[in-house]
Amino acid sequence: MGRIREQLEKLNDQLYFDETDFLREKVGDPKLVDELITQVRRELMVSEAQDERCFLYGTLGNLYRLQGNLEKSIDCLKEALKIAASDSAREIVMRIRLGETYKYHQDYQKALDQFELAELIGLEYEPQYLDFAYQHKGKCLMEMGMYNEAKEAFENAHAIRKGKKDEKLIQSTEKAMELLDQLVESE
């Protein structure tokens, strides 16, 4: 597991948000994703602990999304969600990840359903993830052309992130708001 976590940190350095594709997450080195998928699948075959299996299925779902294999991503994230159901923190993370995959699949209503469930869990149990639910919901709404609703979601995320004083997250939301402004102006 330690090696997988190290490789995930390396992968994080390769990730970027494509400004020409609604700030979708992309990877600079697709080979690294392929290698990680192999490692995670191998670890999943021998792992018995539910915590580890949830982490591995969630990771695998994200990796498959980055690879463009959306059906496998959905399957893995649904499996992770089953395991995460008893833990609201894990559940909110898995719902956001599943929503992202549905968004990439252009199944926007299913994506919104996941983001809204994540929002409800955040409001009730896990406020530390609420800004992520709003941010991802806003990006989905932006892709759908629902600009007023997207703006509201981004404003909610921005307010929370300013309270957290996390510059990286604040900048991420501000970049999304700038893209939204450009889309509104171009109509």
C-alpha positions as CSV (number, residue, x, y, z in Angstrom):
1,M,0.0,0.0,0.0
2,G,2.9,2.4,0.8
3,R,4.2,2.1,-2.8
4,I,0.7,2.9,-4.2
5,R,0.4,5.9,-2.0
6,E,3.9,7.1,-3.2
7,Q,2.9,6.6,-6.8
8,L,-0.4,8.5,-6.2
9,E,1.6,11.5,-4.9
10,K,3.8,11.3,-8.1
11,L,0.6,11.1,-10.2
12,N,-0.7,14.3,-8.4
13,D,2.2,16.2,-9.8
14,Q,1.1,15.1,-13.3
15,L,-2.5,16.2,-12.9
16,Y,-3.9,19.4,-14.4
17,F,-7.2,21.0,-15.1
18,D,-7.8,21.5,-18.8
19,E,-9.0,25.0,-19.4
20,T,-10.2,24.1,-22.9
21,D,-12.4,21.3,-21.5
22,F,-14.4,22.8,-18.6
23,L,-11.5,22.3,-16.2
24,R,-11.7,18.6,-16.4
25,E,-8.9,16.7,-14.7
26,K,-6.3,15.4,-17.1
27,V,-2.9,13.6,-16.6
28,G,0.4,14.5,-18.3
29,D,1.7,10.9,-18.2
30,P,-0.9,8.3,-19.1
31,K,1.7,5.5,-18.6
32,L,1.8,6.3,-14.9
33,V,-2.0,5.8,-14.8
34,D,-1.7,2.4,-16.5
35,E,1.1,1.3,-14.1
36,L,-0.9,2.4,-11.1
37,I,-4.0,0.5,-12.3
38,T,-2.0,-2.6,-12.5
39,Q,-0.6,-2.1,-9.0
40,V,-4.0,-1.3,-7.4
41,R,-5.7,-4.2,-9.1
42,R,-2.9,-6.5,-7.8
43,E,-3.3,-5.1,-4.2
44,L,-7.1,-5.4,-4.4
45,M,-6.7,-9.2,-5.1
46,V,-4.9,-9.7,-1.7
47,S,-6.5,-7.1,0.5
48,E,-9.1,-8.2,2.9
49,A,-9.5,-5.1,5.2
50,Q,-12.6,-3.1,4.3
51,D,-10.8,0.2,4.8
52,E,-8.1,-0.8,2.3
53,R,-10.6,-2.2,-0.2
54,C,-12.7,1.0,-0.1
55,F,-9.5,3.1,-0.7
56,L,-8.4,0.8,-3.5
57,Y,-11.7,0.7,-5.3
58,G,-12.0,4.4,-5.0
59,T,-8.5,4.9,-6.3
60,L,-9.1,2.4,-9.1
61,G,-12.3,4.3,-10.1
62,N,-10.4,7.6,-10.3
63,L,-7.6,6.0,-12.3
64,Y,-10.1,4.4,-14.8
65,R,-11.8,7.8,-15.2
66,L,-8.4,9.5,-15.9
67,Q,-7.7,6.7,-18.4
68,G,-11.1,7.3,-20.1
69,N,-12.5,3.9,-19.1
70,L,-15.7,5.3,-17.6
71,E,-17.7,2.0,-17.3
72,K,-15.0,0.4,-15.2
73,S,-14.7,3.6,-13.2
74,I,-18.4,3.5,-12.4
75,D,-18.2,-0.1,-11.4
76,C,-15.3,0.4,-9.1
77,L,-16.8,3.6,-7.5
78,K,-20.1,1.8,-6.9
79,E,-18.2,-1.0,-5.2
80,A,-16.3,1.6,-3.1
81,L,-19.6,3.3,-2.3
82,K,-21.1,0.0,-0.9
83,I,-18.2,-0.3,1.4
84,A,-18.2,3.4,2.4
85,A,-22.0,3.4,3.2
86,S,-21.4,3.1,7.0
87,D,-18.9,6.0,7.0
88,S,-20.2,9.4,6.0
89,A,-16.8,10.9,5.3
90,R,-15.9,8.1,2.9
91,E,-19.4,8.1,1.4
92,I,-19.2,11.8,0.5
93,V,-15.8,11.4,-1.2
94,M,-17.0,8.4,-3.2
95,R,-20.2,10.1,-4.2
96,I,-18.2,13.1,-5.5
97,R,-15.9,10.7,-7.4
98,L,-18.8,8.8,-8.9
99,G,-20.5,12.1,-9.8
100,E,-17.3,13.2,-11.6
101,T,-17.3,10.0,-13.6
102,Y,-21.0,10.4,-14.6
103,K,-20.2,13.9,-15.6
104,Y,-17.3,12.7,-17.8
105,H,-19.8,10.2,-19.2
106,Q,-22.1,13.1,-20.0
107,D,-24.8,11.5,-17.8
108,Y,-25.3,14.9,-16.1
109,Q,-28.5,14.1,-14.1
110,K,-26.8,11.1,-12.4
111,A,-23.8,13.3,-11.7
112,L,-26.0,16.0,-10.2
113,D,-27.8,13.4,-8.1
114,Q,-24.4,12.2,-6.6
115,F,-23.2,15.8,-6.0
116,E,-26.5,16.7,-4.3
117,L,-26.4,13.6,-2.1
118,A,-22.8,14.6,-1.2
119,E,-24.0,18.1,-0.4
120,L,-26.7,16.7,1.9
121,I,-24.2,14.4,3.7
122,G,-21.8,17.4,4.0
123,L,-24.5,19.6,5.5
124,E,-25.6,17.0,8.0
125,Y,-22.4,15.1,8.9
126,E,-19.2,16.1,7.1
127,P,-18.9,19.9,6.6
128,Q,-15.2,19.5,5.8
129,Y,-16.1,18.1,2.4
130,L,-19.0,20.4,1.6
131,D,-16.9,22.8,-0.5
132,F,-15.9,19.9,-2.7
133,A,-19.5,19.0,-3.2
134,Y,-20.4,22.5,-4.2
135,Q,-17.4,22.9,-6.5
136,H,-18.0,19.7,-8.4
137,K,-21.7,20.4,-8.6
138,G,-20.9,23.9,-10.0
139,K,-18.6,22.4,-12.7
140,C,-21.3,20.0,-13.7
141,L,-23.9,22.7,-13.9
142,M,-21.5,24.9,-15.9
143,E,-21.1,22.1,-18.5
144,M,-24.8,21.8,-18.7
145,G,-25.1,25.5,-19.5
146,M,-27.0,26.2,-16.2
147,Y,-24.9,29.2,-15.5
148,N,-26.9,30.9,-12.7
149,E,-27.0,27.6,-10.7
150,A,-23.3,27.0,-11.3
151,K,-22.5,30.5,-10.1
152,E,-24.4,29.9,-6.9
153,A,-22.6,26.6,-6.3
154,F,-19.2,28.2,-6.9
155,E,-20.0,31.1,-4.6
156,N,-20.9,28.5,-1.9
157,A,-17.7,26.7,-2.4
158,H,-15.7,29.9,-2.5
159,A,-17.1,31.1,0.8
160,I,-16.3,27.9,2.6
161,R,-12.8,27.8,1.1
162,K,-12.1,31.4,2.2
163,G,-13.1,30.3,5.7
164,K,-10.6,27.4,5.4
165,K,-8.0,29.8,4.2
166,D,-6.7,27.3,1.7
167,E,-5.2,29.3,-1.1
168,K,-5.0,26.3,-3.5
169,L,-8.7,25.6,-3.1
170,I,-9.6,29.2,-3.3
171,Q,-7.7,29.6,-6.6
172,S,-9.3,26.5,-8.0
173,T,-12.8,27.9,-7.3
174,E,-11.8,31.4,-8.7
175,K,-10.5,29.7,-11.9
176,A,-13.8,28.0,-12.3
177,M,-15.7,31.3,-11.7
178,E,-13.5,33.0,-14.3
179,L,-14.3,30.3,-16.8
180,L,-18.0,30.6,-16.0
181,D,-17.8,34.4,-16.6
182,Q,-16.1,33.8,-20.0
183,L,-18.8,31.3,-21.0
184,V,-21.6,33.8,-20.0
185,E,-19.9,36.6,-21.9
186,S,-19.6,34.4,-25.0
187,E,-23.3,33.7,-25.3
